[in-house]
Structure formats: structure tokens, C-alpha cells
Amino acid sequence: ARLQSALEAYAQAVDACRARRQPTPPALWNNLGVLRARLGKAQDAEEALLRALKLAGAPQPAAGGGEAGPAGALPLAGVQVTCTYNLARLLEMNGELARAEEKYTAIARAHPTYADAFVGLASCALARGQRADAEARLRQASELNPAHADTRCLLGRLHAGAREWHRAKQAFDAVLRDGATDDRRDAYAMVSVANILVATASRQDEVEAMRAGKPAKPDRALELYSRVLAREPTNMFAAQGVGVVLADKGYLQEAKEIFTLVLEAGGGPELCSAAANLAHIHMLENRPLLAIKLYENCLRHAATVAHTSPAASESQLALSLQLAHAQYRANMLLECKRTLAGALHAHPGSAPLWYNLALTLYRSAAATSRDDRALADALRAASAQVELSARLFARLASARRERTRTAGGSASTSAVADWSELDLIPDSHAKAYALKCSELRAPLRERYNDAQARRSDDEARALAIAEELGEQAAAVDAARAATTQAEALDEEDKEARLVEQRARQAQFLEKFKGEKERDRQAAERRETKKSKAGVEGEYEEEGEGEGPQLKQDKKKRKKKRGKKDDALADGAPEEEEGEEGAAAAHEGDEPGEQEYEETVADAKGEGEGDEAEGEAADGGGEGGEAARAREREREKNYGRNDQIRTRRKELSLRVQQQRIAHQEYLMQDFINMIQNELEQTEEIERDIERLDSLESEHVERIRELQEEQRAAYDRLEQALTA
């Protein structure tokens, strides 16, 4: 927050100069660049420093030096030197070592007594791995300013990287003894001394310290860490040191809490270091999977910031070894081999990497030899791994012996003897594992031969299975073709049945319409006859006063009607019935209509006879006798008319009953036809269901055959792969 406030204040000062149209002092832009760099705005910081250099190149009045300058107020040239130095520091932090060295060299040429320039050149050389050049630059800076704290701190860091613990401690002790000009450098030196005490601590030193009554090295380191934290409670490096000491003493839970707090609050190099230490704690607690995740995160972070750390190569090598160890403990041998192989590409001369790779290869081959289901390819790969592991162990053992001879004064004849950290590998271990690899070769070779024989048998069986599957596939194709043909025939039968059914339905509808039309015509004829019969009855009632001649004519008509009745009784229809009698004979189901028509005709004839008799009686002039005769005849006619009406009602009832019976017959016939159609439809549906079930069975059988074929092909492929 304070840095941000200062940055805003400097920005306001620059804006004020612009508003007044006054030249902006280079010191303002220099300080703006330094503040932006400390806030992580590298690009903006470089832009501000370049603008400060541009302004400082012109004649300017004297101004105060920048924040990151050596000290005190400087003339104009001093401002230019300060801006150049700060720009070089920024470039070094961003990993642009070539540009940074160019700026440091320019300062050293212009100001040979400027010790910070030589310190910057030493830092760039150390980042490149050029330890001798870095040490030479630091010696120059130390001669220019023997009490320069940065020179001594960087020199101690150089010796610590080379594991020259005594010389590194002397350099940091000199900073603490002479008193640093900055509390930060004092804290850095104190933490570095504590780190050296932790790195050099051993069980023997603890025993000697206990005998002398002095605190052991871890206790002294813990005291130094505590002093730094008392001054700077947010110093992450001191907090991590406390966690390391607690972990060495067995307080794993407390150490884990400290490292977790550092992870939550830290950022930058201390973040990766805290994650690695927390992973070490997980390894001590036998939880390698959690440690693997943390180690992988540390490696990814180290890969992104490798150019900013002088000891990046050693740090990545150590992290790769720790990750491989965690994967080895978790039985992730394939991942372990990949990690070691990747690390060997960057560090081909690391003896621990070769040793761990040989050990991983041996363990992987041993696991394969114990696997009863291992295939021939796996056994062959295991044999190759055993061969490679045996050669690596043999070379490591010979390199140890050659290193021993070289230490005795003989010249080295092998590049393997120059591997780094070769002394960390026990010679007895390399020899022992080389012997184990030799013992493992024969069982692997024997199992490989057996696997090859099984593979040949499996190939033969696979070929037989393939032939059988081919036959089954042909059978399936034939069954499928037969099923398709049967389905096509069934479809044709279905279509033919549907056409036939539609034809029967159309025929029935035509028949039904014809019956309805005939019923309508018969009803119309009956209505016409009824109306005619009513009119004739009226004529009969008016037939009074008939003469003798008319009576004779009536008797003749009665005889003729008797003959007609006899003919009807014998079943022969009369020719005079006309159109109505023929229609009744055609229908066949309504015989009462013919009888009804004949009765009406007789009644009409009798009426006419009565009328004739009445006319003759009137013409003859007979008196009361004729009137009585007419009265009697009228009474007879009335009785006869009653009989006609009664018989007409009976005939109408019979006709109605026959019509109802005929309709019921037609309805029953329609119902029977519909029932037949339904039965045929159900039969068709049953046939369809049967065909569907057959098709499902065929499909299921085809699927089973395909699954068997696929499984056989998989076995064949496995056998061929093996």
C-alpha cells in the first residue's frame, strides 16, 4: 500500500510538471521506474527508466539521486549512472542477461570504482553458471570496497552453491561482524548462516556439542531464524528455516503448518521452496501421492522462472530427483522412468540420475518377472531393461574405482569418472544390483521363450476362430437374406389381403345401398295402393239402388273372384296383377302385398256392380221391394268392407313383420361380415407378431455372433501383439 501511494505521488508530480510546461527531472522518472519494478510492473518500469536516461542525456541542473542508486545526491552524470544501474538490475531480474551485462560493463568502464557494477557482472556470470568469472568479478568489487555488504553476500552465496560451507560462512560472518548498512542485508546474512548450520548439521556434531555443553547447530540455526523473525515477522525465508529445523527434530505437524502458512502468504522463490519442503513432509509421512503433486508444481514453477535464479539448474535437478523418488515409492515406475529420462536430457553428467534410472529399470523388470500374466512383448522389454540396468550399474562401479585411482594421482581415461556427485553412490550397492540383474536374466529369458510358444499356439487358435467366425458370418448373412425375402413375401400377402378386404367392403356397401333403394320403392308402392284403396271404398258406399242386371253382373264378378282365390291358393299368380304383382313376386319376401291388391280390386268391382244395380232399379221403377233389396245389399257391402279393412290391417302387419325380419337378416349378415374381417385382421396381426419375434431372434443371434467375432478378433490381436 505504501509503495502504491508513493507511486501515485510521483505520478502526480510528473503530471504537475507537464501542466506547468516545465522539464521533468530525470530523478522523478528514475524513482517511478524503481517503484514500478518493486510492484512487479516490469514493462512500465523499463519505459520509465529509459525516459529518465533520455532526459539525463541533455544538460540538466543538479538533482538528487534515485532510490536504487549507491547513496547520496549525485551530479547530472551520477543521475545517468543511477538510471543505467537500475535498468541493468531490472534486465537481470527479467532474465535478459546479455543486455544487463552490457549496461553493467558500460558503468564499470565509465566508473572503474563503482563496486555495484562489478557485483552485477558477478551476478550475471553466476546466473550463467560461470563460477570462476563470478568469483573474479567479486574479488574486484571487494578490492574496490572491502566492506561492501552485497559483495560479501554474493561471495558467500557463490561458496554455498559450491558446497564450500566454511568459506561461505566466513563471508556471511564478515557481514554480520562488520555490520551491514542495511537491515535487509543483515537479515539475509543471518538467514544464510542459519541455512549453512542446518546443511552441515550431523549426528556427530550434536554429540560433540552435548559433550562440550554447547547448543547444537540446529538449535543455533533456530535462534538465528527467531532473531530475524523478531525484526521482520514477514520474512518467509526465516519462517521456512524454522519449519526445516522443526521437521528435523520430528515435529512434523508444526513444520507442516508453517510451510502451509508460507504457501498461503508467499509469492516468488519462497513459494516453490515452501512447496518442496511440504512435499518432503508428506514423504516422511509416507504419502507419496500428495508429494508428487507438490513436486510437479515446483518443477513447473521452476521452469517458468529458471532464468532469474543462479542455482536454477541445481534446483531443477534436486526437484527431479525428489519427484522420481516419490514416484518410485508410489510404484509409478513408468512415470519415474520418464522423469529421470527428462532430467538426464538436461543433466547428462549426473551420476545420481543414472543410478536411480538403473534402479528403476531393475525394479520394473523384477515386477514383470513376477507377473504370471505377462505377455511376450513385456517379457522381452523386461529383458532389455535388465541388460541396460546391469550395464549402468557396472559402469557406475567402474567409475567409482576409476575416481579412486584418479584421486591417488592417476589420470582419468573415462568420461564416466567425471560424472558429478559420483561419490554419493555407494560402490557396494552398484556391485550388488549388477549381480541381481545377472541373476534375473535367465528366468526372464526362460519365461520369454514360454510366452513365445504360447503366442504361437494362440495365433493358431486365433486363425481357427477367425475361420469359424467367417463361416458364422456367412450363415448370418444367409439367414438375414432369408429373413428379408420372407418379409418381402409377407408384405405382398398383406397388400393382397388388404385389397381383397377393401373389395368385399365395397361390394357389401353396394348391396346394402341396393336393398335400401328397394325398400324405399316398396314403401312408396304400398302408400300408393293404400291411397287407391281408400278412394274405392268411398265409391262402394255410394253404390245404392242397384238393378237386377247389376246384381247379375256382381254375381259373375264373385265367381271370377272365387276362381282368382283358388289360383292364389294353388300358388299361381294372376296375369292381371300388373306391375305391382310382378314386383311382389320378384321380392319374394312380401307375398301379402299380392293378396292385398286382389282384395282391393274385388271391392272396387263390387262397388261398380252395386252402382249398376242401383241405376237399373231406379230405371225400372220398382217400389219398396227394390228399396229393401238395396238396403240388404248395402248391409252386405258394409260387412264386406269391414272384412276388407280387417284383412288390409292383417296384411299391413304381415308386411311390416317381414320388413323387420328382412332388415334383421341384413344386419346379421353385415355383423357376420364385420366379424369375419376382424378375425382376418387379428390373424394378420398374429402373423406380423410372429414375424417380428422371428426377426428379433435373428437380430439377437446376429448380435451374439458379432460379439463372438469381435472377442475372437480381440484375442487374435492380443495374440499377434504378444
Buried (B, 14 or more C-beta within 10 A) or exposed (E): EEEEEBBEEBBEBBEEBEEEEEEBBBBBBBBBBBBBBBBEBBEBBBBBBBBBBEBBEEEBEEBBBBBBBBEEEBEBEBBBBBBBBBBBBBBBBBEBBEBBBEBBBBBBEEBEEBBBBBBBBBBBBBBBBBBEBBBBBBBBBBEBBEEBBBBBBBBBBBBBBEEBBEEBBBBBBBBBEEEBBEEEBBBBBBBBBBBBBBBBBEEEBBEEBEEEEEBBBBBBBBEBBEBBBEEBEEBBBBBBBBBBBBBBEEBBEBBBEBBBBBBEEBEEBBBBBBBBBBBBBBBBEEBBEBBBEBBBBBBEBBEEBBEBBBBBBBBBBBBBBBBBBBBBBBEBBEBBBEBBEBBBEEBEBBBBBBBBBBBBBBBBBBEBBEEEEBBBEBBBBBBEBBBBBBEBBBBBBBBBEBBEEBEEEEEEEEEBBBBBBBEEBEBEBBBEBBEBBEEBBEBBBEBBEEBEEBBEEBBEBBEEBBEEBEEBBEEBEEBBEEBEEBBEEBEEEEEEBEEEBEEBEEEBEEEBEEBEEBBEEBEEBBEEBEEBBEEBBEBBEEBBBBBBBBBBBBEEBBEEBEEBEEBBEEEEBBEEBEEBBEBBBEBEEBBBBBBBBBBBBBBBBBBBBBBBBBBBBBEEEBEEEBEEBBEEBBEEBEEBBEEBBEBBEEBBEBBEEBBEEBEEEBEEEBEEBEEEBEEBEEEBEEBEEEBEEEBEEBEEBBEEBBEBBEEBBEBBEEBEEB
